[in-house]
């Protein structure tokens, strides 16, 4: 049996994940530019995202299964924690500490999803984390302890979100993200009464809701059906590499030597992982089953 169709589908999934990461990367900068409380920002952004997802789904189907509800709750928690971290500590701290998620996914994926985690996966995790450390070594600080704690917790909740989304690979995981944004909106919108954004703030919130979360969630929900949980979270780590580029273009901040080196390591390791994943796979006559040795499905 030829595995070419599977390779094509996974190639498409990788491209969708990369596009998702690119669109997610504008979040840190825009959140910083909105003059409102973290919960107000999270709630308003989620309300706008909910409208986008409803327009796309039209008739969402909620089955209230553990994976669907689990993904919704952990996604909502991740959103609130990350916005809080971004507003109370540096954007670099928030992104770096949240990006510990691949470690949790590598462990949880083996336990909860029975997805094979190979030595190449663990090597990629190690290299990525090392590269991330280099990338932000010049900006990671002990300031903003509460923000740092929120960022670490967001990494854990994000890992569980990926796991629960992957559990719905044969279903419709997009409903989970809709439910998550409804929950976040319910929690956060009341805080707008005490923290009303300016006109420019509402524009940034609109961009956040539509282009930073709404459309990327549609891409992510389609990709998660074909990519493994670890691949999904590893490719999303491209986000914190792109984020400082946007900061440079907007504010003129120039990354240091360690940042440039770390970014190169992360991008190279993730690219290599993707290339290995989508390479021509062996057929029945070569491996006995017609499945790739490192497909993790």
Secondary structure, DSSP 8 states (H G I E B T S, - for coil): ---HHHHHHHHHHHHHHHHHHHHHTTHHHHHHHS-S-HHHHHHHHHHHHHHHHHHHHSS------HHHHHHHHHHHHHHHHHHHHHHHS-HHHHHHHHTTHHHHHHHHIIIII-----HHHHHHHHHHHHHHHHHHTTT--S--HHHHHHHHHHHHHHHHHHHHHHTTTTS-THHHHHHHHHHHHHHHGGGGGT----HHHHHHHHHIIIIIIIHHHHHHHHHTTTS-HHHHHHHTTHHHHHHHHHHHHHH-----HHHHHHHHHHHHHHHHHHHHHHS----HHHHSSSS-TT---
